[in-house]
Amino acid sequence: MRTLYGRISSINVQKAVWALAELGLEFEWVDKDGTVGSIDSPEYRKLNPAAQIPTIDDDGIILRQSNAIVRYLAHTYGEGELSPLDQQAYAEAERWMEWQATDLWNFLRPVFWGLIRIKPEDRDMAAINKNIEICHQEMALVNDFLEDRLYIAGDAFSMGDIPTGCAAYRYYALPAEPMSRPDLPHVKAWYDRLCERPAFQEYIMLPLE
């Protein structure tokens, strides 16, 4: 039995459920709507003492940390597809997964929180605008990288597109002002390809909250 814990509005939960959907894996989803308070229960804390989401229980294999879950699913159920066999392609998928979790997310997360979850009168717009500029710089790096490829690992969709794609949705879904996004044609073309995937449409392209 396979069980995923965590609310759908979390970017980290979205990574895991997108991977599950791409692989066609069935699972039970606990606290999908974030209404039952599962992470505060003693039962959940036994699975994840840090009380963070997501957690996945794959028939007794317990995993935490979203990118680790994506890698595990890709290796276990998508070897040669979500998990590239070519070592260069695999290394690029890994590299950009880490880029999302560290370089980009360090600056995109405070922008997301500032514009979506903080009341306008309480926002620190100077800090938000500073982080927006750094986000643009980071996205320009991946734009250059994607100049001669369709996806992160090359010509085929892979695990590398999942964390980066989740972050790209937030980047493009945030308000046009103050985002003032620059022209990033290769990123936009890659993002448009992701938007055609049914699992991306169902689990990632959700209203920001």
C-alpha positions in Angstrom: 0.0 0.0 0.0 1.3 3.5 -0.9 0.3 6.6 1.1 1.1 10.2 0.6 0.7 12.7 3.4 0.4 16.5 2.8 -1.9 19.2 1.5 -2.1 19.8 -2.3 -1.3 23.6 -2.0 2.3 22.8 -0.8 4.9 23.0 -3.5 6.8 20.1 -1.9 3.7 17.9 -1.9 3.0 18.9 -5.5 6.5 17.5 -6.5 5.7 14.1 -5.0 2.2 13.8 -6.4 3.3 15.0 -9.9 5.9 12.2 -9.9 3.4 9.7 -8.7 1.0 10.7 -11.5 3.6 10.7 -14.2 4.5 7.1 -13.2 0.8 6.1 -13.1 1.1 4.9 -9.5 -1.9 4.5 -7.3 -1.8 5.9 -3.8 -4.0 7.0 -0.8 -3.7 10.7 -0.1 -4.0 11.8 3.5 -4.9 15.4 4.3 -5.0 16.4 0.7 -7.1 19.5 1.5 -5.1 20.4 4.6 -8.2 20.1 6.8 -7.6 17.2 9.2 -4.4 18.4 10.9 -2.5 15.2 10.2 0.9 16.6 10.8 -0.1 17.5 14.4 -1.1 14.0 15.2 1.1 11.6 17.2 0.7 9.0 14.4 2.1 11.4 11.8 5.0 12.4 14.0 6.0 8.8 14.2 6.4 8.8 10.5 8.0 12.3 10.3 9.3 13.6 13.7 10.0 17.0 12.0 6.2 17.2 11.3 6.9 18.5 7.8 5.2 17.6 4.5 5.3 15.6 2.4 5.9 12.1 3.7 5.4 9.0 1.6 4.9 5.4 2.9 5.6 3.1 0.0 4.6 -0.3 1.4 6.8 0.3 4.5 9.5 2.4 2.9 9.1 5.8 4.7 10.6 8.8 2.9 10.6 12.5 3.7 12.0 15.5 1.8 10.3 16.2 -1.5 13.3 15.9 -3.9 14.4 12.7 -2.2 10.9 11.3 -2.8 11.0 12.3 -6.4 14.3 10.6 -6.9 13.2 7.5 -5.1 10.1 7.2 -7.2 12.0 7.9 -10.4 14.7 5.3 -9.6 12.2 2.6 -8.4 9.5 2.9 -10.9 10.8 5.1 -13.8 14.4 3.9 -14.4 15.2 4.9 -18.0 12.3 7.3 -18.1 11.9 9.7 -15.2 15.4 8.7 -14.0 17.7 9.0 -17.1 20.1 6.2 -17.8 22.6 8.5 -19.6 25.0 9.8 -16.9 25.2 13.4 -18.3 21.4 13.6 -18.5 21.1 12.2 -15.0 23.6 14.7 -13.6 21.8 17.6 -15.2 18.5 16.4 -13.7 20.2 16.2 -10.3 21.9 19.6 -10.7 18.7 21.5 -11.5 16.7 19.7 -8.8 19.2 21.1 -6.3 19.2 24.5 -7.9 15.4 24.7 -7.4 15.7 23.6 -3.7 18.5 26.0 -2.9 19.5 28.8 -5.3 16.0 29.6 -6.7 13.7 28.8 -3.8 15.8 30.8 -1.3 14.5 33.9 -3.2 11.3 32.8 -4.8 9.8 31.6 -1.5 9.9 35.0 0.2 8.4 36.6 -2.9 5.6 34.0 -2.9 4.9 34.5 0.8 5.1 38.2 0.6 2.7 38.6 -2.4 0.3 35.7 -1.6 0.2 35.1 2.1 0.9 38.5 3.6 -1.6 41.3 3.6 -0.7 44.3 1.4 -0.3 46.7 4.3 2.2 44.3 6.0 4.4 43.6 3.0 8.1 44.7 2.9 8.1 45.7 -0.7 11.8 46.6 -0.7 12.7 43.1 0.4 10.2 41.5 -2.0 11.5 43.6 -5.0 15.1 42.7 -4.2 14.2 39.0 -4.2 12.3 39.4 -7.4 15.4 40.7 -9.1 17.5 37.8 -7.9 14.7 35.4 -9.1 15.0 36.9 -12.6 18.8 36.4 -12.5 18.3 32.8 -11.5 15.7 32.1 -14.2 18.0 33.7 -16.8 20.6 31.0 -16.0 18.1 28.2 -16.7 17.0 30.1 -19.8 20.5 30.0 -21.2 20.8 26.3 -20.3 17.6 25.5 -22.1 18.6 27.2 -25.3 19.4 23.9 -27.1 17.2 21.4 -25.2 13.5 20.6 -24.7 13.7 19.6 -21.1 16.1 19.8 -18.2 17.9 16.5 -18.9 17.7 16.8 -22.7 15.0 15.9 -25.2 12.9 13.8 -22.8 10.9 14.8 -19.7 12.6 13.6 -16.5 12.7 13.9 -12.7 14.7 17.1 -13.2 11.7 18.9 -14.7 9.5 18.2 -11.6 10.9 20.4 -8.9 12.0 23.1 -11.4 8.6 23.0 -13.1 6.8 23.4 -9.8 8.8 26.5 -9.1 8.4 27.8 -12.6 4.6 27.7 -12.2 4.8 29.9 -9.1 7.2 32.2 -11.0 4.7 32.7 -13.8 1.6 32.6 -11.7 2.6 35.4 -9.4 1.1 38.9 -10.2 2.6 40.6 -13.2 3.2 43.6 -11.0 5.5 43.7 -9.2 7.1 40.7 -10.9 7.8 42.4 -14.3 9.2 39.2 -15.7 11.9 39.7 -18.4 11.7 37.9 -21.8 13.0 34.4 -21.2 12.0 32.6 -24.4 13.7 29.2 -23.7 12.2 29.0 -20.2 8.8 30.0 -21.5 8.9 27.4 -24.3 9.9 24.7 -21.8 7.2 25.9 -19.3 4.6 25.8 -22.1 5.5 22.2 -22.8 5.1 21.4 -19.1 1.6 23.0 -19.2 0.5 20.5 -21.8 1.1 17.6 -19.4 -2.1 16.3 -17.8 -0.5 15.8 -14.4 0.9 19.3 -14.4 -2.5 20.7 -15.2 -4.2 18.7 -12.5 -1.8 19.0 -9.6 0.4 22.0 -10.2 -1.6 24.6 -12.1 -3.7 25.5 -9.1 -4.8 28.9 -7.7 -2.1 30.3 -5.5 -3.1 30.6 -1.8 
